[in-house]
Amino acid sequence: MGANRDRTLRPMRSKAEPALIPDSFQLAGLTWRVVQTDDVPPDQLGHCDRDRGTIRLRKSLPDDVKTQAFYHELVHAIYFTSGRDEHDEREVDAFGNLLHQFFITREA
């Protein structure tokens, strides 16, 4: 019904690409750093520090879990940058999962 059905969806890659985690990125002209360290609260896979413009990811995580954690923390960074101080974790998880899937399934 008007939708182009000739497009082929590619399957999700079986392993996350470490290259999907940048060392830094910009949001609204501000540079954020991404640090892989085990200096992360014990109950978290990662942490977004808006005051320092830094995302910390637990270094010892498997690459696919670390990549997923990066996209979760990226959503926090986006929300902080857009002026949102209150973050619903279910919403952050959903948005992060969608961003992650987009980047691992997009055509090169």
C-alpha positions as CSV (number, residue, x, y, z in Angstrom):
1,M,0.0,0.0,0.0
2,G,2.5,2.6,-1.2
3,A,5.4,1.3,1.0
4,N,8.4,0.2,-0.9
5,R,8.8,-3.5,-0.2
6,D,11.9,-3.9,-2.3
7,R,14.1,-2.9,0.7
8,T,16.0,-5.8,2.2
9,L,16.7,-5.7,5.9
10,R,20.0,-7.0,6.9
11,P,20.4,-9.2,9.9
12,M,21.9,-7.7,13.0
13,R,25.6,-8.4,13.3
14,S,26.4,-11.1,15.8
15,K,29.1,-9.1,17.6
16,A,29.0,-5.5,18.4
17,E,31.8,-3.5,16.8
18,P,34.1,-1.8,19.2
19,A,34.5,0.9,16.6
20,L,30.9,2.0,17.5
21,I,32.3,3.4,20.8
22,P,34.1,6.7,20.0
23,D,36.8,8.2,22.2
24,S,34.9,11.5,22.0
25,F,31.9,13.1,20.4
26,Q,30.1,16.4,20.2
27,L,26.6,17.4,21.3
28,A,25.5,21.0,20.8
29,G,29.1,22.1,20.3
30,L,30.4,20.5,23.5
31,T,32.9,17.7,23.4
32,W,32.2,14.6,25.5
33,R,34.9,12.1,26.3
34,V,34.4,8.4,26.5
35,V,36.6,6.6,29.0
36,Q,36.9,2.8,29.4
37,T,37.8,2.1,33.0
38,D,36.8,-0.1,35.8
39,D,36.2,3.0,38.0
40,V,32.5,2.7,37.6
41,P,30.0,2.3,40.5
42,P,29.7,-1.5,41.2
43,D,26.0,-1.6,40.4
44,Q,26.4,0.1,37.0
45,L,27.9,-0.8,33.6
46,G,28.6,2.8,32.8
47,H,28.1,6.3,34.1
48,C,27.3,9.6,32.4
49,D,28.9,12.6,34.2
50,R,27.3,15.8,32.8
51,D,29.5,18.1,34.9
52,R,32.7,16.7,33.3
53,G,31.2,15.8,29.9
54,T,32.4,12.3,30.3
55,I,30.9,8.8,29.8
56,R,32.7,6.1,31.7
57,L,32.2,2.5,30.6
58,R,33.3,-0.6,32.6
59,K,36.4,-1.8,30.8
60,S,36.0,-5.4,31.7
61,L,32.6,-5.9,30.0
62,P,32.3,-8.0,26.8
63,D,32.4,-5.8,23.7
64,D,28.7,-6.3,22.9
65,V,27.6,-5.4,26.5
66,K,30.0,-2.4,26.6
67,T,28.6,-1.1,23.3
68,Q,25.0,-1.4,24.6
69,A,26.1,0.4,27.7
70,F,27.6,3.2,25.6
71,Y,24.3,3.9,23.8
72,H,22.4,3.9,27.1
73,E,24.9,6.5,28.5
74,L,24.8,8.4,25.2
75,V,21.0,8.9,25.7
76,H,21.7,10.3,29.2
77,A,24.2,12.7,27.6
78,I,21.6,13.7,25.0
79,Y,19.0,14.3,27.7
80,F,21.4,16.4,29.8
81,T,22.5,18.4,26.8
82,S,18.9,19.1,25.9
83,G,18.1,20.4,29.4
84,R,16.4,17.3,30.8
85,D,17.6,16.6,34.3
86,E,15.1,13.8,35.1
87,H,15.6,10.6,33.1
88,D,13.3,7.6,33.2
89,E,15.6,4.6,33.0
90,R,13.1,2.5,31.0
91,E,12.9,5.2,28.4
92,V,16.7,5.6,28.3
93,D,17.0,1.9,27.9
94,A,14.5,1.8,25.0
95,F,16.0,4.8,23.2
96,G,19.6,3.4,23.7
97,N,18.6,0.0,22.4
98,L,17.1,1.6,19.3
99,L,20.2,3.7,18.6
100,H,22.4,0.7,19.1
101,Q,20.3,-1.4,16.7
102,F,20.3,1.4,14.1
103,F,24.1,1.7,14.2
104,I,24.8,-2.0,14.0
105,T,22.3,-2.7,11.2
106,R,22.8,0.3,9.0
107,E,24.3,-0.1,5.6
108,A,27.9,0.8,5.3
